Each structure stands twice: as structure tokens, then as C-alpha cells.
Amino acid sequence: MSAKLYRYQFEPEIQAQEVEETLHLAVLAAECLHGQSRVRLDASYFMDTEKRICVINAGTDVGRDIVRIFTGFAIREFGETAFTVRRVDRAPRPETKEGRAHEGH
């Protein structure tokens, strides 16, 4: 799995819990496309609720679909100017006090 990471930064007025719920909906939608076991094996993401940052690994078909779905959901739910997204070259830190890393489902 190659590391093609997308980093989302949400504006301060956006509630982190809502972002996390939207991410979970995107993962659920990917399960509908690829099946639960494939998502469990191929999905990887990191959510820092304190900083309202989400990083998704798009190095697999599953990850690319999660990025596409999450971006579409986020635009519809929060608006086009409520967040920025950019491609990054390095992986997020492992689980810390302020965030959770997720490998698989």
C-alpha cells in the first residue's frame, strides 16, 4: 500500500465530532462498495479531534473511494470554505492523547 495521504483541516467553527461522524459515514459507504473485510484490510486514517485534522491514506482503491466520498460529504455538510485539503508526503503520528490513528476498520 503506497502512502498517498490527504490532510483535511477544518475551520474552528466546525465541530470535530461532526467531522468524525462524517468520516465514519464515508467509511460505511466504502463498505457498501468494497465489502466490510476489504475496508478493514485496506482503509487507513487518522483523526485529531482537538485540532480538527483528518488524514486519509488514499494508497488503495478503498482509500481513494473514502477520500472522494468524505470530500463530497464534507462539502455538502460543512460548505466548500469550511475546510482545506492537501496532499502530504508523510504518515500521521501513531495514536496520541489528542488523536486516534486507525488502520483497517
N, CA, C and O of each residue as an XYZ file, in Angstrom:
420
protein
N       0.856     -1.174      0.000
C       0.000      0.000      0.000
C       0.898      1.232      0.000
O       1.652      1.448      0.949
N       0.827      2.039     -1.052
C       1.635      3.245     -1.100
C       0.960      4.351     -0.294
O      -0.259      4.366     -0.129
N       1.777      5.269      0.200
C       1.248      6.347      1.041
C       0.906      7.552      0.175
O       1.778      8.346     -0.178
N      -0.354      7.674     -0.156
C      -0.880      8.867     -0.821
C      -1.859      9.455      0.174
O      -3.030      9.079      0.216
N      -1.367     10.374      0.963
C      -2.142     10.890      2.085
C      -2.787     12.229      1.750
O      -2.195     13.079      1.085
N      -4.021     12.392      2.231
C      -4.730     13.652      2.108
C      -5.044     14.175      3.501
O      -5.624     13.475      4.330
N      -4.648     15.423      3.740
C      -4.823     16.056      5.050
C      -5.909     17.120      4.958
O      -5.812     18.068      4.178
N      -6.937     16.941      5.766
C      -8.051     17.881      5.838
C      -7.910     18.698      7.112
O      -7.687     18.145      8.189
N      -8.040     20.016      6.992
C      -8.023     20.909      8.149
C      -9.343     21.671      8.144
O      -9.647     22.396      7.197
N     -10.122     21.503      9.209
C     -11.428     22.142      9.307
C     -11.338     23.433     10.107
O     -10.541     23.544     11.038
N     -12.155     24.400      9.739
C     -12.204     25.697     10.395
C     -12.648     25.540     11.855
O     -13.335     24.577     12.194
N     -12.253     26.491     12.723
C     -12.557     26.388     14.161
C     -14.041     26.249     14.495
O     -14.393     25.622     15.494
N     -14.911     26.826     13.672
C     -16.345     26.747     13.998
C     -16.961     25.376     13.688
O     -18.103     25.116     14.065
N     -16.225     24.512     13.013
C     -16.723     23.176     12.681
C     -16.448     22.242     13.867
O     -15.319     22.150     14.351
N     -17.493     21.560     14.320
C     -17.366     20.647     15.459
C     -16.633     19.367     15.036
O     -17.008     18.722     14.056
N     -15.590     19.011     15.785
C     -14.776     17.836     15.466
C     -15.608     16.560     15.478
O     -15.379     15.668     14.661
N     -16.554     16.461     16.374
C     -17.392     15.266     16.437
C     -18.187     15.090     15.143
O     -18.372     13.966     14.677
N     -18.654     16.188     14.567
C     -19.387     16.113     13.309
C     -18.479     15.669     12.165
O     -18.902     14.912     11.292
N     -17.233     16.139     12.170
C     -16.265     15.706     11.162
C     -16.014     14.208     11.299
O     -16.001     13.483     10.304
N     -15.815     13.749     12.527
C     -15.560     12.333     12.764
C     -16.761     11.474     12.337
O     -16.580     10.399     11.765
N     -17.964     11.937     12.611
C     -19.167     11.209     12.193
C     -19.267     11.160     10.667
O     -19.677     10.145     10.105
N     -18.897     12.244     10.004
C     -18.905     12.277      8.544
C     -17.876     11.304      7.981
O     -18.133     10.624      6.988
N     -16.714     11.241      8.618
C     -15.693     10.273      8.205
C     -16.209      8.849      8.353
O     -16.003      8.021      7.466
N     -16.874      8.557      9.457
C     -17.418      7.211      9.661
C     -18.478      6.873      8.611
O     -18.568      5.727      8.170
N     -19.272      7.853      8.212
C     -20.244      7.625      7.139
C     -19.539      7.318      5.812
O     -19.992      6.463      5.051
N     -18.445      8.005      5.542
C     -17.678      7.738      4.317
C     -17.103      6.326      4.335
O     -17.093      5.641      3.313
N     -16.624      5.892      5.500
C     -16.100      4.527      5.630
C     -17.228      3.516      5.423
O     -17.038      2.503      4.751
N     -18.389      3.786      5.993
C     -19.546      2.911      5.807
C     -19.939      2.835      4.330
O     -20.250      1.755      3.829
N     -19.925      3.959      3.642
C     -20.231      3.967      2.210
C     -19.204      3.140      1.432
O     -19.562      2.432      0.490
N     -17.940      3.229      1.820
C     -16.900      2.420      1.174
C     -17.142      0.930      1.424
O     -16.862      0.103      0.555
N     -17.659      0.584      2.602
C     -18.007     -0.811      2.877
C     -19.102     -1.294      1.935
O     -19.096     -2.451      1.517
N     -20.036     -0.418      1.602
C     -21.098     -0.779      0.660
C     -20.521     -1.065     -0.728
O     -21.035     -1.918     -1.452
N     -19.464     -0.357     -1.096
C     -18.831     -0.555     -2.400
C     -17.886     -1.753     -2.427
O     -17.876     -2.519     -3.391
N     -17.089     -1.912     -1.363
C     -15.984     -2.867     -1.386
C     -16.174     -4.066     -0.466
O     -15.465     -5.063     -0.605
N     -17.100     -3.991      0.453
C     -17.274     -5.055      1.439
C     -16.530     -4.718      2.720
O     -15.495     -4.052      2.703
N     -17.078     -5.189      3.822
C     -16.524     -4.865      5.139
C     -15.097     -5.381      5.311
O     -14.247     -4.662      5.836
N     -14.821     -6.598      4.886
C     -13.481     -7.148      5.111
C     -12.420     -6.396      4.315
O     -11.320     -6.173      4.819
N     -12.729     -6.002      3.082
C     -11.741     -5.266      2.290
C     -11.471     -3.892      2.897
O     -10.326     -3.439      2.915
N     -12.510     -3.228      3.393
C     -12.307     -1.935      4.045
C     -11.477     -2.126      5.305
O     -10.581     -1.329      5.583
N     -11.762     -3.165      6.061
C     -10.998     -3.432      7.279
C      -9.516     -3.617      6.961
O      -8.653     -3.181      7.723
N      -9.230     -4.253      5.850
C      -7.837     -4.521      5.472
C      -7.151     -3.334      4.802
O      -5.951     -3.133      4.990
N      -7.893     -2.544      4.022
C      -7.265     -1.537      3.170
C      -7.469     -0.078      3.583
O      -6.835      0.810      3.014
N      -8.334      0.186      4.555
C      -8.582      1.576      4.945
C      -7.620      2.001      6.051
O      -7.305      1.225      6.954
N      -7.166      3.236      5.963
C      -6.273      3.779      6.972
C      -6.516      5.282      7.077
O      -6.486      5.997      6.075
N      -6.758      5.757      8.310
C      -6.984      7.186      8.509
C      -6.609      7.582      9.925
O      -6.417      6.738     10.801
N      -6.510      8.892     10.126
C      -6.135      9.470     11.411
C      -7.025     10.679     11.646
O      -7.224     11.497     10.748
N      -7.564     10.789     12.864
C      -8.415     11.936     13.207
C      -7.889     12.569     14.483
O      -7.792     11.906     15.516
N      -7.549     13.849     14.415
C      -7.155     14.614     15.589
C      -8.320     15.551     15.887
O      -8.465     16.599     15.258
N      -9.144     15.162     16.853
C     -10.352     15.931     17.141
C     -10.044     17.291     17.749
O     -10.775     18.252     17.508
N      -8.993     17.387     18.518
C      -8.647     18.668     19.142
C      -8.273     19.718     18.100
O      -8.656     20.882     18.218
N      -7.529     19.304     17.087
C      -7.077     20.235     16.053
C      -7.985     20.236     14.822
O      -7.767     21.018     13.896
N      -9.004     19.365     14.804
C      -9.920     19.228     13.671
C      -9.172     18.912     12.382
O      -9.400     19.523     11.338
N      -8.262     17.928     12.490
C      -7.468     17.471     11.348
C      -7.808     16.007     11.084
O      -7.919     15.200     12.006
N      -7.968     15.693      9.821
C      -8.213     14.318      9.405
C      -7.224     13.993      8.291
O      -7.052     14.781      7.360
N      -6.575     12.837      8.383
C      -5.659     12.377      7.346
C      -6.152     11.014      6.871
O      -6.397     10.116      7.677
N      -6.295     10.869      5.562
C      -6.763      9.617      4.982
C      -5.717      9.127      3.991
O      -5.230      9.893      3.160
N      -5.372      7.835      4.085
C      -4.439      7.218      3.150
C      -5.226      6.780      1.916
O      -6.113      5.932      2.008
N      -4.899      7.358      0.772
C      -5.575      7.035     -0.483
C      -4.689      6.163     -1.366
O      -4.757      6.252     -2.592
N      -3.868      5.331     -0.759
C      -2.953      4.470     -1.498
C      -3.568      3.180     -2.004
O      -2.883      2.378     -2.638
N      -4.849      2.966     -1.735
C      -5.563      1.781     -2.228
C      -6.861      2.239     -2.886
O      -7.260      3.395     -2.746
N      -7.513      1.335     -3.596
C      -8.822      1.664     -4.176
C      -9.799      2.075     -3.084
O     -10.555      3.031     -3.252
N      -9.784      1.357     -1.971
C     -10.672      1.669     -0.843
C     -10.376      3.067     -0.315
O     -11.294      3.864     -0.120
N      -9.114      3.366     -0.085
C      -8.731      4.675      0.429
C      -9.109      5.803     -0.513
O      -9.581      6.852     -0.074
N      -8.903      5.591     -1.811
C      -9.283      6.621     -2.796
C     -10.784      6.873     -2.751
O     -11.229      8.017     -2.839
N     -11.565      5.801     -2.613
C     -13.018      5.992     -2.541
C     -13.417      6.702     -1.251
O     -14.323      7.537     -1.267
N     -12.768      6.391     -0.150
C     -13.074      7.084      1.106
C     -12.764      8.576      0.970
O     -13.547      9.414      1.419
N     -11.635      8.912      0.358
C     -11.281     10.326      0.139
C     -12.346     11.021     -0.698
O     -12.788     12.117     -0.356
N     -12.756     10.397     -1.780
C     -13.768     11.006     -2.653
C     -15.099     11.179     -1.925
O     -15.720     12.240     -1.991
N     -15.526     10.133     -1.235
C     -16.808     10.185     -0.529
C     -16.756     11.209      0.601
O     -17.663     12.030      0.738
N     -15.697     11.161      1.411
C     -15.558     12.083      2.531
C     -15.530     13.532      2.052
O     -16.163     14.398      2.655
N     -14.800     13.798      0.972
C     -14.738     15.156      0.441
C     -16.119     15.630      0.000
O     -16.519     16.755      0.296
N     -16.835     14.778     -0.701
C     -18.188     15.142     -1.138
C     -19.123     15.383      0.023
O     -19.868     16.363      0.035
N     -19.090     14.480      1.014
C     -19.929     14.659      2.199
C     -19.569     15.945      2.930
O     -20.455     16.690      3.348
N     -18.268     16.214      3.087
C     -17.820     17.400      3.832
C     -18.241     18.695      3.129
O     -18.636     19.660      3.785
N     -18.158     18.712      1.805
C     -18.598     19.900      1.066
C     -20.087     20.127      1.286
O     -20.516     21.251      1.546
N     -20.870     19.065      1.180
C     -22.324     19.185      1.346
C     -22.707     19.574      2.774
O     -23.597     20.398      2.983
N     -22.025     18.972      3.758
C     -22.408     19.198      5.153
C     -21.871     20.508      5.718
O     -22.583     21.216      6.430
N     -20.614     20.834      5.403
C     -19.962     21.977      6.040
C     -19.754     23.167      5.114
O     -19.579     24.289      5.592
N     -19.767     22.954      3.816
C     -19.536     24.014      2.840
C     -18.127     23.970      2.282
O     -17.203     23.466      2.920
N     -17.980     24.504      1.089
C     -16.691     24.443      0.389
C     -15.577     25.202      1.093
O     -14.409     24.848      0.938
N     -15.903     26.232      1.858
C     -14.866     27.032      2.513
C     -14.622     26.633      3.967
O     -13.847     27.292      4.661
N     -15.267     25.572      4.437
C     -15.149     25.159      5.836
C     -13.896     24.329      6.119
O     -13.573     24.054      7.274
N     -13.194     23.933      5.053
C     -12.002     23.114      5.254
C     -11.064     23.268      4.062
O     -11.453     23.708      2.980
N      -9.826     22.890      4.305
C      -8.851     22.783      3.224
C      -8.405     21.331      3.163
O      -8.450     20.609      4.159
N      -7.982     20.922      1.995
C      -7.445     19.570      1.831
C      -6.207     19.674      0.961
O      -6.184     20.394     -0.037
N      -5.179     18.938      1.360
C      -3.954     18.931      0.561
C      -3.289     17.573      0.667
O      -3.499     16.834      1.629
N      -2.504     17.264     -0.310
C      -1.763     16.008     -0.319
C      -0.497     16.179      0.511
O       0.169     17.210      0.427
N      -0.164     15.164      1.315
C       1.043     15.216      2.146
C       1.894     13.981      1.878
O       1.399     12.966      1.386
N       3.174     14.079      2.207
C       4.111     13.004      1.908
C       4.411     12.068      3.065
O       4.938     10.978      2.844
N       4.094     12.455      4.282
C       4.454     11.586      5.401
C       3.221     11.139      6.167
O       2.175     11.788      6.137
N       3.369     10.033      6.840
C       2.254      9.440      7.586
C       2.001     10.215      8.871
O       2.918     10.831      9.414
N       0.753     10.189      9.367
C       0.459     10.833     10.645
C       1.116     10.074     11.783
O       1.479      8.906     11.644
N       1.262     10.760     12.914
C       1.816     10.116     14.100
C       0.900      8.988     14.558
O      -0.301      9.009     14.289
N       1.478      7.989     15.263
C       0.611      6.973     15.877
C      -0.290      7.620     16.924
O      -0.169      8.812     17.206
N      -1.176      6.841     17.487
C      -2.162      7.386     18.429
C      -1.495      8.229     19.504
O      -0.479      7.846     20.084
N      -2.098      9.389     19.754
C      -1.627     10.292     20.796
C      -2.802     10.657     21.673
O      -3.931     10.228     21.433
N      -2.532     11.439     22.673
C      -3.584     11.888     23.584
C      -4.685     12.628     22.833
O      -5.861     12.493     23.170
N      -4.313     13.417     21.812
C      -5.307     14.236     21.151
C      -5.888     13.634     19.881
O      -6.799     14.216     19.293
N      -5.391     12.499     19.446
C      -5.915     11.941     18.203
C      -5.849     10.429     18.157
O      -5.214      9.797     19.001
N      -6.503      9.861     17.176
C      -6.522      8.413     17.010
C      -6.104      8.061     15.617
O      -6.586      8.646     14.647
N      -5.202      7.101     15.508
C      -4.859      6.549     14.202
C      -5.683      5.295     14.015
O      -5.981      4.590     14.979
N      -6.049      5.017     12.783
C      -6.859      3.850     12.507
C      -6.272      3.126     11.300
O      -6.150      3.701     10.218
N      -5.916      1.880     11.491
C      -5.502      1.002     10.399
C      -6.578     -0.047     10.285
O      -6.864     -0.753     11.252
N      -7.166     -0.156      9.142
C      -8.282     -1.083      8.976
C      -9.501     -0.514      9.653
O      -9.544      0.677      9.964
N     -10.500     -1.355      9.887
C     -11.761     -0.884     10.455
C     -11.947     -1.484     11.823
O     -12.952     -1.218     12.483
